[in-house]
Amino acid sequence: MIRVFYYLCFAIVLLWAARVPLRAADDPRAAEFGFEQRVRNENWNNIFDYSDRTDDQRNQIRYRTRLWTNLPLTPKITLAAGLNQETCQVIVPRQPYRFDEVIFETAYLDIRDLFLKGLSLRVGRQNLIRGEGALIFEGTAWDGSRTIYSNAAVLSYARQNVKVDWIGVLNPARERFLPRIHDRRRMLTEWTDQALGTYVTWKLNRNADVESYYFYKKEVNDTRARSNPQFQPDRHVSTAGGRLVQRLANGWTATSEAAGQWGATHAHEDIRAWYAFSHVKKEAAAKTKPYLLGGYWGFSGDNPRTPGRIEGWDPLFARWPKWSELYIYSQVKEKGAAYWTNTSLWQAEMGFQPWKPVRWRFTYYRMGAYHPFAGDPKIFAGGTSRGNMWQTRLDFTVDKHWNGHVLYEALAPGDFYRVGSLTYFLRFELIYTIKGHFKL
């Protein structure tokens, strides 16, 4: 069914191309190009087992280089392509420096006003982001922050205050669609993701937005051995939910989202899970743009007392560090990196802009679990308190070329873990960007 959706989209592209001749050579519009160099220095300790008894300190530098272009083939058709390479230099523990692979980060065709005004189609490798990224954001969970792309086809129709997206996704566990330079056979996900869905965005009025969605997803061909306790049998899961943003008077904004999941695995296990959040934000009309935010996030957990049923939330395409850079590594010992499930977070946050080029925020999370995790007894205990996390992040913009940030996170573990040693994550980032145009 998912492959049929792709074939249908490509058939639409061919039919449309037959009606609109390519004339890139004499098109007066300018093409875009860009270059970005990002350097990150990351330091952490105890984030896998929360124990000072083992030496797992890490100090690394990550170099990511991106090069991209958007080429207008006609006034309504654009071809986008981008290359990406990220190499990680591990200093502690010392590891040899090895240049990593060069991959296509983007490669898609964008068609606007397809047959009628407001209908568009984007086919190929692209970044998919919807809402706050709690459901759709990251398609390559295992390549870290190198990329977030999905191989997708998105047919969209927008009219007045409503936009409807029909989305198809096919993300293999390892690259098999586009060529690589210096291929390292990097794992992108533990299994192959296939999905079809609809995402509707409706602007009710100037102060209220509503989003609703339904996705059917298959996760098949887990690359891990069946003897691995984290091995996942093939599964299919449906997800339906909605999001509401209400802008109130005097700088107040209330946002809520909830979704339910149902499906089954090929091991004859039923899937019944849920996700919900709600937060309120207050922004003040002051020169420093201060704000306060408070809320709650919940991702259902698998109950060990109900064999034959899976209640743990499946984050679909949202395995990324939205809530914490530190904690996505801790999750490796449970379900997988950035696999947000069986987790609750009470959030309190404040931020301000001390001067124009700088933004500074402070965040606190009270982290919990709905059920204890029956994992490695050297790491996990029988409690449901994950602990208390503190974060601070300072973002700065020097000019249109230079920007960066400093991030620090610390977590005092609770009784969810066997040993309660304090853990931390520290990162320094600097980005240099060039953007320009040229005529074809």
C-alpha angles and dihedrals in degrees: 000000000000092000089050089056090054093047090050092051093050090048088054090051092052092047091050093046090055089059098045118052117218112244104165093143094065099030106122094206117105123244120227130230135179144185128196133182117190125186122189129183112197130186127181144156138192094005095130101047106004090231131124088201091083126053108235101141114143134193117181143160119216120201115195122182123189131184123179145163138191114208120195105218091177133352088273104031125071129181115207126191134168139176126212136189128175125181123187119211109199112205100171112063089024114242131172116266111248125180109236131219128288112229140176106260094179132018115154144135117229119201121185127197092015105195090326138031114277096022115112138168131204116186127182140029109350144143114262117201125165130172113334092335094257091127108015122031115091126053098169106049097167100054092068117221093335093101142348099196130139129200097238151150116217120189110189135186122190125185126166106312098348131081125182122194123194105197133192122184133188115178116169122207089247131021114277105146107064134033123261133205115226091004113217096179090237117193112238099181134355091248140010115280121212122175145167123189152147125232119190124193118191126181102208094187139324091293105038135059127184127195127185131178148175126196132181111200135182122199109193143165102028107210094216125092117267088239090062109104088223094054111129122207116225110284143179123209135181121209126193129172150118145233131215128196116190119185110205134189125288096026098305122141127182121197129183135172134177135175139176131210134205135168142100144255127233086249087070095253119144119228119217116161142144143200130196142164140174131183139169124213129196119197121189124214094234133126092254092050096226122189140181125208133186131174153125132252124193132186114181119241135218111261110223089206094066108065114190093034130085115207097167115118116249107217092208104195098352103090098131137106098271092139102025141003089200099051099052087073092050089055090063089081092053118040101331145293112320091354100151106203138125088023137127125188129191105199132202119174141169132182143171144172108245089187132357101269094046134070121183130188137181121200134185125193127190099204126202144161129226092220135016115258118240096213135119105343089213088065108024130057130186101269134101101219110102092184145244120307129195124192137180126181130183117195121191136184118200098180139316090299105040131055138139148149146225118223130187126180131176131181130196103203123229132209092292084085130059096224122034105207115154114255132198144189123200126182137178117192134186125180129191117194135184122188129178148149137236133183120244 
